Amino acid sequence: MRPISLKLAGLQSFREPQVVDFEKLCQAGLFGIFGPTGSGKSTVLDAITLALYDKVERAPHGKQGIINHAEDRILVEFTFEINHPEGRRRYRVERLYRRSGENTVNSKSARLIEIADGGEKPLASEKKRVDEEIEALLGLTADDFTRAVVLPQGKFDEFLKKIKPLERRRMLERLFGLTEYGDRLRQKVDSRLGSAVNLLASLQGELDGLGDASDQALETSRKKLEELALLADTASALMRQAEQDSREMEQIWSWQEDKEKVDRLLQNLQEREPEIEALRVKLDAAQRAGKLLPYLRETDEAEKSYVDARLNHTGITERLGLAAQAAEAAESAYNAARLQRQSEEPGLLEKKAWLARALELEKQAGELKDEVSRAAGDLIVLEGDKENSAASLLKLQSNRIGLEQDILRLKGEIERSRVDPARRKRAHLSLLALQKWQGADKERQLASSGRQIKEELLAQKRIELAGAQAALQKDLAVMEEEQARERRQMEICPTDGATLQRSLRELDSLRFQTVAIATLHKAIEEASALSINRNDLFEAAREAASRTGESLAEAVKLRAEAREMVQALEERIDGQRLRNMAFHLARSLESGAACPVCGSKDHPAPAATGGAEDLHVLEKDLGNALAGAEKTQQVLERIQREESAGTEKLNSARSSAREALDRLDTLKAEMDSARGKLPAELIGLPPEDLARELANRESDLINLRRGLEEWQKKLQEIRLSIKASESACNSAEVALAGARSACLGAESAWREACDREQSAGAGAGKYLADLNSARRDLPVDMIEEEQRQIDLLDGQRSGLEKELASLEERVLKAGLEADTLTARDSDLSVRIYKKQSDLTSLQVQLQQKEGEIIAITGGQPAGDLLVRAESSLRELLVSEEQAIEKKKAASEAKGLLEQALAAADNALSTAQKRLDTGLSRLNESLDKLRFVTRREAGEAILGDHEQLGMRHCVEDHLREGARLAGISRSLEEKLAGRNTTPEEWQSCRERLDIARQEQDKALTARGAAAAEYDKLIGNNSRWRDLNLRAAEEGSLKERLGILRDLLRGNAFVDFLAEEQLMRVAGDASARLGQLTKHRYALEVDSEGGFIIRDEANGGVRRPVSTLSGGETFVASLALALALSAQIQLKGRYPLEFFFLDEGFGTLDPDLLEVVVSTLERLRLEHLNIGIISHVPDLKNRLPRRLVIEPAGASGTGSKLTLEMA
């Protein structure tokens, strides 16, 4: 812990806020706080303890009388750092106090804040929480802090001389965090012991729950698993064959069902042909009607435009007549409104001006009434204040006389309660001597009793030490015998674990290769049969493709012949038609008339015959030829499809045959590779011989592993026994060490008890002589009563003096208040006279204003009259403006309607022309697109979505027919003439179900056996682990039991505290030797107190109470420095500062030089030391000084100044 800064205000002699920068002050390691007596040097330490622990050590009740007499509050802020293992952490504690009485204060606020790089984090904001957090953070109580860290006046030698040994040990426990080794350590041991007992019970219960997990049970389970695995493999092979047969038959059955479904769908498509033809006709009409759609829309729009134009023209004509009548009425209304305004407006304007003057007068009169009312109220209040002031003055004068009488009475009582100084000194010295003698006599009795107890304890510890030594020798002999058994067992090991694991890996590899070779052998046989089958299919497909090619050539030849015949008939028909036309033309010719072809009027050789009957015969022959050509085309297309399907089937058969051959070659290569991985002596063996060789090797390896497991089990048992023996030896060694330590401690305690008894007797005799010298004729039993009487009188006098000071202050305040009341009475009289004059003047002005208002308004409110006049004026103006607006609107409406009528005439003429044009174009289009009426064309129109749906329906019909025909051909090719009956298919499925059931049974039995075997393997391993852990936990339980017995009570904590006190005393003794030139040394007696060893007088030991003032200071300083150097806050954080406020004035110059030199050397130990003193020589020696300027007579508080050498 290291101080950073301190801020204080209102504490004792400090008024204004003062700040101590400890970071600068501690730069040199050693610093001093200097100032005259009473300047406030010790107040700096008081501020630190007040900030941390809410108390000032030297103040009554912790906080009484600490506030400055001129202030109403105290503020303290202390910032400090702790060197935490994770880095330095900075904190600030703030406290604010308010005055609650003459010498008392109350806490108003308290906060503890952690200061980090990211900002400030509040940790506590209530007084109680702040106190708890500070003590938890530092691990020190307020008393610990003022005994070991900040030593105020009167507390310096407390740790050395005044506190009792038991309290000193408790303080050391807190300072050094030894409580961890008391109840907490005992609780941890008890908890671990309970856990060990519970774990032992749990392990035994788990062993019982495992059942029979022995090696014999494991071997039986393994053999059963091997038998069931063989049965399962056989059932699986049968199952695979049944599944293959079922899949092939299922595929044929599926293709048969699919073929029937496709044929039914083709029949359904043929039945829908008439419906599809009707859709085609409807689509054709819709396409023709779609071309008429623009003409129909144009005609409809023209008719609608004509009707709208006719209606609009009629409506505008009617509205124009009404608008003319409205314009005439608006002109008449405007003339009447204008004449009324010109006649009434002048009178209303004059009346409005007089009423505005009356309204202003009313406002002024109202303000005067308010001023009159306020003046009258103020006058009443002033007269009441004057009467109250006079009564208060009379009462105050009466009280002052009574207070002066009480002051005279108190002064007499104070004088009677004074105590004679000689009497006071004798009582004080006698009481101190009595207390010292009583304490020394009590120590003598306790020392004698302690010596007897230590003797008995020493004898008991010696007996326990001998027993522990014998137990250790016995356990060592047992452990050596078990170790010899282990060496003998290691010599007969059948094999090592690495060799066994290598054999297991080789056996697993052989098992895998054997299974792979058997599987490949069967697969090669199946692949050979499949290759032969697919070659046969390929030859059949090739022959069918050859036959189809011949048929295709014949069909092409027939189609060519049919086309030639059709062409010849068409040429003959064309010639015959020309002759027919010439015959009909010749029959229409007349002599002298021009020929319509050549224009000649002569017709010498007209055609004689038309040949109509020959043309009819030719057309019939052409029809027959076309039918024959279509039939040959259909035959050709069918053969082409067959040829395409045959080619595809041939390619598929060729690919399948090639794949089967490749598969066979691959399996043969895999077989060669698998046999190549076998050992050389097994490569040529068939699969059956390989299986027998594998079984023989497995049997040999199982026998070898069983022998190794039995050897390992026996070795494990021996090692468990060795561990138990080692655990017993360790426990015995712990017990022996504990007994030896306890014996040495008891012997040392007995010797110290003897020395303490001798020293206590000498001290009691000396204190008795001092007591008799101090009391003189005062009886011993009256010493305490005499001191109580003196304290009672002092208390009475103190109370009377405080009461006297209070009465004098009240008399002074009463005089000041009387002067104030007299001056106030005179001031009130003047103010009452002035207020009366102002009231009379205001009343006269009010009467004048009210008379003028009545003359104008006749007693009526001016505001109402003014409102009515203004309303009449506005009504006249509004009426005229409204008439103007109506006149203007009527005129504008009439003009707009006249313009609209002209536009309507033009629109009507245009619509008539557009309608005539549209009807003409529509009729022409109807004739052209073969529609009789406009209604017929409209009904034929279909929407795009509907046409698209019909088109899709027709196309889907054609596409579905082609798709189903293709599927049917594909299924015929897949079946290839194969078929199956329902009875055959059902029989195959039944065989598959039987094979599957047999396989499920075999696999279930094997799985159950495997699960049981796996469980036994885990249970066997767990059984061994549990036995080993049970032995270990049993040994741990015994050791924890011994440790629990050693930790009973607080013996271990007391031992650690005593050892820590020894370390502190040793360090303090070394420092004391440096300070006194090795004249004195410090030791700890058997009761935990301190004694001085006087090396200059032959090493005689004497109580610390015999030291002089200077010697006490030096010894206390050495002890305090040693204690501060070893303190660890919370047992973890080093203490980094130390304050001292006492004693340097009692040192001679030589000793002062030694002390200061020693303190300067402590800078090397990372300890900052602060000294509070008024010694000039000490001030000149220190490199950093905080100088305090005392409070001034003018009321200013103490000031702080930092000086640096």
Secondary structure by P-SEA (a helix, b strand, c coil): ccccbbbbccccccccbbbbcccccccccccccccccccccaaaaaaaaaacccccccccccccccccccccbbbbbbbbcccccccbbbbbbbbbbbbccccbbbbcbbbbbbbcccccccccccaaaaaaaaaaaccccaaaaaacccccccccccccccccaaaaaaaaaaaaccccccaaaaaaaaaaaaaaaaaaaaaaaaaaaaccccaaaaaaaaaaaaaaaaaaaaaaaaaaaaaaaaaaaaaaaaaaaaaaaaaaaaaaaaaaaaaaaaaaaaaaaaaaaaaaaaaaaaaaaaaaaaaaaaaaaaaaaaaaaaaaaaaaaaaaaaaaaaaaaacccaaaaaaaaaaaaaaaaaaaaaaaaaaaaaaaaaaaaaaaaaaaaaaaaaaaaaaaaaaaaaaaaaaaaaaaacccaaaaaaaaaaaaaaaaaaaaaaaaaaaaaaaaaaaaaaaaaaaaaaaaaaaaaaaaaaaaaaaaaaaaaaaaccccaaaaaaaaaaaaaaaaaaaaaaaaaaaaaaaaaaaaaaaaaaaaaaaaaaaaaaaaaaaaaaaaaaaaaaaaaaaaaaaaaaaaaaaaaaaaccccbbbcccccccccccccccaaaaaaaaaaaaaaaaaaaaaaaaaaaaaaaaaaaaaaaaaaaaaaaaaaaaaaaaaaaaaaaaaaacccccccccaaaaaaaaaaaaaaaaaaaaaaaaaaaaaaaaaaaaaaaaaaaaaaaaaaaaaaaaaaaaaaaaaaaaaaaaaaaaaaaaaaaaaaaccccccccaaaaaaaaaaaaaaaaaaaaaaaaaaaaaaaaaaaaaaaaaaaaaaaaaaaaaaaaaaaaaaaaaaaaaaaaaaccccccaaaaaaaaaaaaaaaaaaaaaaaaaaaaaaaaaaaaaaaaaaaaaaaaaaaaaaaaaaaaaaaaaaaaccccaaaaaaacccaaaaaaaaaaaaaaaaaaaaaaaaaaaaaaaaccccccaaaaaaaaaaaaaaaaaaaaaaaaaaaaaaaaaaaaaaaaaaaaaaaaaaaaaaaaaaaaaaaaaaccaaaaaaaaaaaaaaaaaaaaaaaaaaacccbbbbcccccbbbbbcccccccccccccccaaaaaaaaaaaaaaaaaaccccccccccbbbbccccccccaaaaaaaaaaaaacccccbbbbbbcccaaaaaaccccbbbbccccccccbbbbbbcc
